[in-house]
Amino acid sequence: MKPLHLAILSIVFISTFFSCKQENDQPNIVVILCDDLGYGDLSSYGHSIIQTPNLDGLAAKGIKLTNYYSAAPVCSPSRVGLLTGRSPNKAGVYDFIPGPKKSEDNRDLVHLQEHESTIPAMLKEVGYATCLSGKWHCNSKFNSDAQPRPDHFGFDHWFATHNNAAPSHENPKNFVRNGEDVGEIEGFSCQIVVDEAIQWLTAKKGEKPFYLQVCFHEPHEPIASPKNLVDKYLSDSENENQAQYFANVENMDKAVGRLVEFLEQNHGENTLIVFSSDNGPETLNRYSRAKRSYGSPGALKGMKLWTTEAGFRVPGIVYWMGNAAFQGTSDAVVSGLDFLPTFAELSGASLPQRTIDGESFSPLIKKGEFVRSKPLIWSFYNALNDHMVAMRDGDWKMMAMLKNDTTYLPKINNLYDGNEAFVKEAELTDFVLFNMKNDKSETENVASKYPEVFEEEKKRLKEEYAKLLADSHIWKRN
């Protein structure tokens, strides 16, 4: 054989070798997301009644995060933040997305816009197969040509609902698979969602690594749970509705157990699993259908829709199956915004060409060490508490109200051209400061105790909020 041919063959062999090695090094990635699960709803996070042995097992084998934050204290913006790695305000998703009923504030226009870069789209660029199974809730017009569907954002296969499972978790009839209505499905939503995930994994061809996003409806209302589990909790519950909630969380845990068992048996050599919730627990009877919302915030203050801790500090578990990663409990501050940059680093993918608000926490996964270089900020204009703006910066948390002259900013669902100036002219005021290391329940405003810290954090919050407001998307009709 001629030397030139040998050289070419050598180059091909080396390229193939390193290509295969790179693909083999890429972890499969599974994100499991609950809906309205409270910080105190798992037994490993302190619940004295609900039994969650499968998630407790993941936490014991992997990393239990005690300072994990969702991207928002409510559903749609939290999911958008997770997918994009950016504050949901920048994508224009400020509150949960309702159906397409035309409104003065242009809320009917809100959706994840086609130019946004997402985790599955990023991972597809480096060879991943991708699947969404479960709740979507990133469109006002779900499964419509008028707005991008999940496949536009990189999901090869999607099996989803717009918002809640309907009419309840039992025998839902509103799932759509790759654009086609599925009709009524017998069983409970969390088990159905895992069935779909396992079926997709089983049918997946080739050796591509995969990204699987499993989004449970549980334990969001309208809650429905298997009778045998409800009966199990009746003696320890105030009433049947509370037993329904407890059973709902355990049923979700059982679904996680089925999925993890399948992954261990079929993909146990290199699969990263991340579990969390989109926001904190719903308040019992906040609206007419919230009659079974017995979620627990644990020792945290507030509930879903609050900018106090319970609104967005939720359980967070990371387990790298088949990898000698860090194992233990961590108080590192981690956010749903961090998933995209973390997965980029672990997969070898390039970050989107735009500012990412999250940071890679791969050092935490590998060695148990991670310190944020920039604070987390939330601006939720429909907060149930008075402080709409919050920032976590190291051990400190600062919150502030918004005021126009002598009037505090009213509750707002959406930023549009009709209220843009009004919102942007509002000033931060009534600052409060908490030490999260010593007071996660936010019982003591320590502004006067640490005046230098107060002034420093106040300055930083003003700077961070100004940057966030400047980049916030404003919805305009036509």
Protein Blocks (a to p, Z undefined) as FASTA:
>chain_A
ZZklmmmmmmmmmmmmmmmmmmmmpccddddddehiafklpfknopakbccfklmmmmmm
mccdfbbccfbfbfklmmmmmmnopafklnopabdcddfddcfklmmmgccdfkbccfkl
mmmmnopacddedjfklafbghiakbccfklnopabacddfklccfbfnopakbceehia
ebjaedjfklmmmmmmmmmmmmpgcjbdcddddddfbfcdcddddfklmmmmmmmpfblk
lmmmmmmmmmmmmmmmmmmmmmmmmmmmopcdddddfbdcddehkbmklmmlcccehjag
cdehiabfklmpccdddddehiacdedddfbdcdfklmmmmmmmmnopacddbddfbdcf
klmmmnopacdfbdcddddfkbfbfblbdcdehjbccdddddehjaccdddfbdcfklmm
mmmmpccehiacddfklmmnopaccklmmmmlmmmmmmmmmmmmmmmmmmpccddeZZ
